[in-house]
Every structure is written in C-alpha cells, then in structure tokens.
Amino acid sequence: MKKRCVKVGNVFIGGEAPVSVQTMTKVSTSNVPLVIKQIKKIEQAGGEIVRVAVLDKNDAQAISKIKKETVLPIVADIHYDHNLALYSIESGADKIRVNPSNIPQKGLGLIIKMAREKKIPVRIGLNSGSIKITGKKLSTDIVNAAMDAIKFFEDNDFFDIVISLKTPYVRETIEAYRLINEQCDYPLHLGITEAGSGDLAFAKSILGIGVLLLEGIGNTIRVSLTETPEREIRAGQVILQSLGMRRFEPEIISCPVCGRCQVPLKEILRKFRKKILLMAKRYPAINNLTIAIMGCSVNGPGEAKQADIGIAGGKDRFVLFVKGHITGSYSVNEIEEKFFEKIKEIANG
C-alpha cells in the first residue's frame, strides 16, 4: 500500500521519498557536548535522522542546544511520562516517538494537541515486550495494539503519524509489518529491536529489514546494534545498497579467491578499496560505478563483465577491462597506476 508522506525536520518519510537511515545516540542527552560529538560522527557517516532518549526534563531541555549544532532532525524518545514529550516539543524536537503501551490516553491526548500545534509528527512505536499478550500470535497482538493506537490518534484528528512494530524475532517482525502494511497508509519505520551485537545481530537486521524492503514495505530504517551509532548507520546503508535501493559508495566486487589465483589479491583488494573510497570523496561520480577486483580470468572479465571497470589476475599480471572488454595487461607493479587512471577517466565522463 502506498504510504503518506511525513516531514521530519528536513527529511521526508513515505510517499516517493527514498528510504532514510536513522540511529540513536548512546549517551545521556543532557550531556550536550558528548551528544553533539556523537551526532557529528553520525553526520559524517551519512545518517539522516537522530533519536535521543529523554529520561527527564533536563534531557528534554537539552534538545534546543543540540539542534543549534546540527541540521539533522532530532526525535525525542518518550516513555511513561507525557510531560517529557511536551517539554521536548517546546525545546524544538522535530518528531516525538511514543509507546502507547506505557503512556495513558490522557497524556497521549496532550501530546497530540501540542504536536498538532507545532506541526510535528509522532511515531507510534510499539515493542513486543510492552504489549498485552493474548495467547495468539505475537505478530497479531502487536498489530492489534498498533491499530488501537492509530484509531485513538485519528479520533483526536491527528494523522501525521509514523508506525513501528519491533520485536527481537525476525519471523514475527516480518509477519507484523506485512499485516500492518495492508491495514494502514502511514509510513513504516523498520527495525529489529534488541538485536545485540556482532554477526548474529547484523544477520537478524539484514533478514528482517531486507525481506520487508524487497517486498516494498518500509520507509525508514534503524539497525539496532549494541555498537556505535555510526556503525548502525553503516549497517543500514549496506542493506539499502545491497538491495539496489540507494547508492552510498562504489560497488566494489571481488572473488572469494581459490587455487586459480596467482596474485596477492587480498592485499591488493584491501589497499585498492581504501584508495577507491578516498578517491570517491573527491570524484563523487565514482560512487555510481561497479568496480571489480578479481583473482583470475574465470571471474573477471568473464563473470564480472557487468562491472564498469575491473582487473583480473593472471600469472604475476593483471588484465584491465572496461565493460567486459580487455584494454590492457600489466604487471603487479604497474596495475595500480593504470587502474586508477582509468577509474578517474571514467568518472570524469
């Protein structure tokens, strides 16, 4: 179902807008210098929306100071006390995230009233750990809770809404978003909550978020990891680029290496990748390229012929190819200069 468009600061969620990547700061919000330090790293990583935890009035009031130091939209994360949402709105928050399961309806009504006056959206953010379990499927329970909350907001004439339904379980999360996607036209914020850290946590998010995005479900994502905010941003970007939905850097492909490889491919890949990414900052057109670094002629230019440019190893040599056509053969010592000259040439059109 096509989703409405909601504006969060200078970022649009839903409608025809690209899927945005967001994260959350990991320090006390009232520690403004430390929050700003994290947000600057988030900006450098390409983050587009930042959420901050609001535990007390000091946290809420800090938002106004934080906003002076960043162009990124700031979302106030509220639990239990509706007054914290009101303080956050007064302080200039661009969006409020509430969990209707832990804020009484009277308080939600006051949040709705002030959000409407200030023309900012609200995310109805439900987590599986805070909803009433009926004994039916978890996905059904969380969707029913969301629809009840949506009805309350709509009955209060508020429609500037984003929805999230997060669980730590991939299958249940996918099922819940599929259900809610058919029942409302509000934009959806995707994520797997309490995913943890390391490979398993990343795999959970790749599967949960990736499957939904492939089905056309989801308008903004947060990869929740017990790691730095910029690591979360990077993980979200990897998911979107892997699905061909957005480009954040050049697509660098390489073979896994086998007994046919007769060049030090792993070392070359490590060195060349770093250089390509640095070069892309100077020549942004490089971000649109697919670049292949292959160990033998089987993988390139054969299987890598779709690449814009690539190299493939042979007996102590590399061939350089463009769109599958070999343009030259060079020694290991020569290939770096020739390869990067050609990348620059292609990037400059």
Beta strands, then each sheet from edge to edge (+ up, - down):
strand 1: 5-8
strand 2: 11-14
strand 3: 20-24
strand 4: 49-53
strand 5: 74-78
strand 6: 95-98
strand 7: 122-127
strand 8: 161-166
strand 9: 189-190
strand 10: 220-221
strand 11: 251-254
strand 12: 290-294
strand 13: 309-313
strand 14: 317-322
strand 15: 325-331
sheet 1: 1+ 2-
sheet 2: 8+ 7+ 6+ 5+ 4+ 3+ 10+ 9+
sheet 3: 11+ 12+ 13+ 14- 15+
end
